[in-house]
Every structure is written in structure tokens, then in C-alpha cells.
Amino acid sequence: MSTSLKVNGKAATVQAEPDTPLLWVLRDELNLTGTKFGCGAALCGACTVHLNGVPVRSCSTPLSAAAGASVATVESLSANNSHALQKAWIQHDVPQCGYCQSGQLMSAAALLAKNKNPSDSEIDAAMAGNICRCGTYPRIRAAIKTAAASMRTA
Amino acid sequence: MSRIQETVGPVAAPAVSRRKFIQASAALSGGLTLGVSLWGAGPAQAAGMMFTPNAWVHIADDNTITLISARSEMGQGVYTSMPMLIAEELNVDLKQVKVAIAPPGAIYVNSLLGAQITGGSTSVRDGWEKLRTAGAQVRTMLVAAAAQKWGVAADQLRAESGKVLGPKGLSATYGSLAEAASKLPVPEKVALKDPSQFTIVGKRTQRLDTPAKVNGTAEFGIDVKLPGMVYASLEQCPVIGGKVTGFNATRAKAMPGVIDVVQIPDGVAVVADTYWHAKKAREVLTVEWDEGAGAAISGDSMLKGIRAASGTGKVLSIAKKGDADAALSKAARTLSAEYTTPLLAHAALEPMNFTADFKNGQCLLVGPTQFQQGAQGAVAAALGLKPEDITLKTTFLGGGFGRRLELDFVLQAAQISKAVGKPVKLLWTREDDTTHDFYRPMALVQLKAGLDAAGMPVATAFKLTSQSVTQRAFGLPKDTLDPFMAEASVAPYEVANSQHDLVIHDSGLRVGYWRAVSHNANAFANESFIDELAAAAGKDPLAYRMAMLSGKPRFATVLKLATDKAGWGKAPAGRFQGLALMEGYDTYMAQVAEISVSGGQIRVHKVTVATDLGRMVNPDTVEAQIQSSVVFGLTAALWGEITLDKGRVRQANFDTYRLMRINEAPLIDIVLVNSTEKPGGIGEPATALIGPAVGNAVFAATGKRLRSLPFALA
């Protein structure tokens, strides 16, 4: 059977079984490998994508839950790094190994979509589900503030 | 220069070096291949004909310049810092270059470790002269080629920004000169710039890998796709080292997408058309195991064994100065204490994985590794091939921390590919990763000190009892000093009589190098104990340390800088400070932790770090590595512990093996000394110092001395 959904603004029809986690559909069937696998249990946030605009852990979201829905992955921010968050991430050289950063960016994007001027504690609350084993947290905080400032003036 | 002499300072130099063992072991693993097939994470393949004046620089005739990093990029920034060193002397703008990670090759051996290894915070120290020299050689060859072409003396020409320029407006791109240059002899002696002339090295530089890491295009091992590739999920014995005695794959083979179920030495692999199909089918696979001797190991029995060995095992001398025994017996008072550190998993965020394609007596390996040469040699030996039949391409690493020095997952991928006759990507689950690590060994450090009437130490005795990673990984002979275990065992302070000993005890569990290795246990013990001595003497921990650093200016400088910046003794109400000091990887570092304790919980608010790591390549990356190491070390100090029950690791995912999150991370304030000393390593030392800094702050806050990690205020 097939499932239809919208991914990064484009219609997609996929063949995976409905109980397949969205993560593996994105990565292995749609070749969107920016979204990463870290824990498989919604504990680390490396697989964070937006489902109808809401950040979800795609490792624990079955494909059936995304049927007919709109999914956005890190690739949707921009290919040429023109998104305010990508620019801020580059300006602050946030990533180290980089493996968690797609998830970090998607959690940050969801935060800034609702809150253009987050405080430290609001940043912490929105980002606490995303583990960075390299400990880039100080730079994530700084980059979110930079991106928020540029989005306010944009 | 041997590393170990640096580590133990002037006290004594053991007769062994790290390099020697690893070199000997690497030689056993088979020959090395030369030849360069580039694998860039970005678009590293050059467009046109490519010329290779030396192994570090490739120039295409379309002027695409590719610089080689012989070290794996696992977050520490070598994808940028290694090219910076080459570019400084090649006279190219970093914006002009592409970067590729080196294939296995003798030329790429890390001279400090004796093998092509990324680890030990050695990349910059190893590359500092080597890479600048390589850049200067190629520049000299390009200038010579232009001199020949134009019939002009070489000293009339100069090289800048990827071009050779001469009198009367003569100008040629490096690309147009590359073919001619690559036919010229490589100059043996080249003059290198004085550091005052540097335009790239030492400047804050944007990382070259960041753009690919913010739009999803950076290629990690998990992202590799080969034509016709299938996916494998591997069931391994719950007790590490156990062997398969039988398995039933009937149900698994009937699951959707399953291609085959194959046994390899480490377990039973389900191979399917997608990862998820392989993983689902693995869940219905049944395997019988001979769990082996590992099933008898528990955490309690392990610590008991270590403690017993500390009294009965062969004592190896790390360093000795004066007569510690005699001075201890005559001291006005003596103190002793024991410190323990637990087993730890590495928990790189990218679970272990590798992709292999065994075909026609050759094997392609693609994935994340810290040890190219080891992977090539081990797979060759296991599959009965020659090392030159193995092609290895290194992707970005989603964290390394020492775990990806190991070769188990590389071998497994190759064995599965051979068994099914297809290209295979093997991907572990998080649970596989946590339960089948090579764990940081458990350690016991016993310390004694004798104080004079003024409370200052006249003698110290240090004894570490722990397991040797080097025995397992590199065949270090039994009852031989493991130089990695001696790290930071000799504290910075001037004490007239001291004795530093090591007892190596094999607990039966496989162990591995973990970020900062033995600096962790040894600095935790030494820097906590010196605080205990200060308290016993009724002295301020800072003044007490400073009184013993008069002949150690680099230590004294960083200690002063850190405590000045942190406002030592001026913590806000309810906050308490602790400090720690260490040399590791030729880097001198002091840390001040500012904490509070509430309801038995330790909260770390701010960490101040001052460091003199000699000359820096990219100061921004230096700061990033310090931030990273502090968070990494704090995770371990507050929560990190792997425990065993009948040989089974109890922790499995991040709910039971807790990692620090953004809301728990402290502010980190960093002071860098503008040093002209030779470069030190910065990927690891801060990891080892945060434990004792926090422990000392907890003592300041509560009067309780915590001598065991992770900290628990019962």
C-alpha cells in the first residue's frame, strides 16, 4: 500500500508500511538524510522534523500519523543556507561533529515561529529535548538569539 | 620527543612511549597502501585533471585546489585546522580550497602515535611543522615551475592567493602550473614563515564544514548509500564476548523485505531491503548464546577485584623523586584517601555503523573511523585479503571520543557483506551502542601525603589500579607500564619526595580509550586530594596551590588567570567555588566551577577556564573544544556510570545513560593565554578538570568530600 503526504512543500507517495517510523521513510525512501537517527525512542531529538508545523521526533512518529500531513525537514530551511537560523549557525560556528544539528535547527525553527524574542529560559525549554553530545549549547543559545534578532528586523 | 616525558614532567621519564607500542602493533596489522583516492564530504573531487605535487595538496588544471586532512573530522575542527596549516605556507585563501579526508597511507601516519589515528589531541601537534612544510614545498615547486616557464629567476617571483606573480605583470594560476610543478623534485629544505608573518594560522577562522552541517548535506556514515546496497541489523550477545551456539531465523526470514540472516563471529545479522525491515525482523530472531566468562562480571565484583589487585598486583613505577616512604614516616602528620571512577560509555550521538562492499576479492569500506590504517589491516586479516585490496573512505564522524578507534563495527560490516555478497550498511541501535561499547575502565587511585608542621606536603604517594586499554588494543605486554595510564598522575606541585605507581588489573570487560583517557581518574584524585590537604592545613585552596608553583610559571599563570576571572573567593551568596589545575596534552589549564547545592542536587552555574596551550591554529575552535569538553566532563561527573549485572550492561538508552541537556549546561567563561610555546592539544584536557573542580566546590558548599564519580550527595 502507499501513503501520500507533503514533504518540504512537495507531494510525495511512499511505499513503506504505515507503522514505519517517519524517520526511515524520509531517510531511506525519500533520500532526505539530513534528519538523523540517534536513539529511536524520542529521547535525543536528532530526528526532529515539523509535522504540520509542530516539532515531532520522527523516530517515534509512524508514517500513518503523517498521512495527508505536511512534513518539513532540515532541507526545507534552505539549500543555500539563506535561512536566518542557518546564517546564525554559520556565524557562531555552532556545529562540532554536526550530527545533532539538523534536529537542533528544526527545534529552533519551531521556537522562532512562535516567539521572535525568546528568553534564555524559553530557549532552554524549547531546546531541552535535543541532546548535543559535543556540548555546543552555549553557541546554540547565542545563535538562536542572533537569528531571532535578524528575523525581528527582517 | 616522547609524549610521556611531557606528561610526567621533569620527575622521571618511563622507558616506554605511547608511540612505540602503537607503531609496533600497526606494523603487525599488515602493510600500508599508498595512492590517493579522495573522498570529500563536500564536493572535493576536482573537476579537471588533477596533479599531486605532494600527498597534502592536489591541484587540478581548472585551479581547483584540494587540501588533505589526514585526521578524521569528529567535531574537533581538523577539517578546517589541518587545511589552515597547509594554506598558510601554500599561500592560498581558505575560500579557494576544497578539503578531502585522506585515505589510508603511510604518509598520513600520526608521528606522535605511530599510526594513522585521530586521537590523543595530537592533530595540531603532529601537523604543526609537517603541514606547513608540505604547503611550503608545493609553493616552492609552483614558483619553480613558473620560473622555468617564463625563464625568470625564482627569486623574482612570488606566490599569493593561488597565483604565481612575476615582473611585468606575469601571472599564472596554480592550476596552470600544477602539471609542470608535479614533475619537479620536492625540495627537502624550505624556509617556513616566522609566526609573526602568519595570515591564517592563529586567526579566528570560520569552520569549513559548517555550511554542510546546517543544511543536511554533510555526509556521515549513516548517510552512505552505495548502488544495490542493503541494510543490516546485528544481534550480539547480551554479554560482551559471548558466542552464538544456535539461532532460529524462520520467523525473521518471513518478515517483509528480509533478504538473508547470516551468522558472523560477533552475532547474527538480519539483512533486508531497508533498515527498518532489518530491525523489525531482528526482533523476532531467536539466538542461543554461550555467554562465556563475561557473565560472571558485576560492577561490585569488579571494584573488589581492583581493590584486591592494588594490594597484591605487580607495582610498576611511573615516577619517583626523593624518598617518599622515609619522608612519610617522618612527617608531622599524614593523610590518605581513595578515589574511584566508574565505567563509562562513549555515547557518540551517531550510533556505530559502517558500509562495506566485498566483491571479487576486494572490499570497499565507507564510514566513520578514527583509525583508517587499523580498519584496513583488520578487515584484510579477517577476510583473508591484502591491505591494498581494501579501499577505505572516511565520512564525517557523528562523534568519536575514542569509540571510533575501535574496529568491531567495521569488521562486522565487511563480514556481513561477504556473507550476503552485496554492499551492506550495518547500523547499530542506540541500545546496541550503549551495551556493546569498549568502556572506560574503572579506576582506583590511592593517595597518601605527609605534611610538615606548616601543613605543606613533604611527600606524596600515588597509586593507580586500573585496566590497560593499551594491552587490549595494541598488545602492550603484561606487567609493562601503559604510558596512557600515567597521564596527569604527577600533579603540578613541587613536593620534595614523591612516588607514583601503577598496578594493571584486567577485570575481564573490554575497555577503550575515552576522551581524556587516564587524565580523568588521575586528575580527579590529585586535584581533589590537594584540596583535602589544603583543608587539613587550614589554608585557602588557591593560596595553598600557588605556594607550590613558584618554579612552574605556566601553571601559576593559568591558575591566576582563571581565579581572577572567576572572582575567586567572591562567589555570590549561595554559590560556592572549586578549582582544579592540570597539564595534559602539553596544555596547561585551570578551571573554577561555581555551583550551588539544593535538595541534594548539585547545580553547576558557571565554569571559568584559563589555558595556555601554546600556539593556536584556530582560537575559535579552541574555545569550542573547551566548551565541549566541559559539558562532556560534567555529564560524566554528575551522572555518568555504566553498571553490569551478570555481565550485562544495565544502561541502554538516554533515559538510563543520561547526557547533559541545554537547560543543565553552565555558562562557560574562557581565557586564552596568548602563548608562543609549541602547540598543545585542546580536544580533551578540560574534560578531566571539571570533575575535581566541581567536587572541590561541593566540599566548599557542604563540607562533604566526594571521592567517587559520579557525584552523589546522599
Interface residues (C-beta under 8 A of the other chain):
Chain A: A16 E17 T20 P21 W24 R27 D28 E29 N31 L32 T33 G34 T35 K36 F37 G38 C39 G40 A41 L43 C44 A46 T73 V74 E75 L77 S78 A79 N80 N81 L85 Q86 W89 I90 D93 V94 P95 Q96 C97 G98 Y99 C100 Q101 S102 L105 I123 D124 A125 M127 A128 G129 N130 I131 C132 R133 C134 G135 T136 Y137 P138 R139 I140 R141
Chain B: E73 M74 G75 Q76 G77 Q206 R207 D209 T210 P211 A212 K213 V214 N215 G216 T217 A218 E219 F220 I222 D223 K225 Y231 P256 T274 Y275 W276 A347 A348 L349 E350 P351 F396 L397 G398 G399 G400 F401 L427 T429 R430 D620 T621 A624 Q627 S628 S629 V630 V631 F632 N653 F654 D655 L659 M660 R661 I662 N663 A665 L667 I668
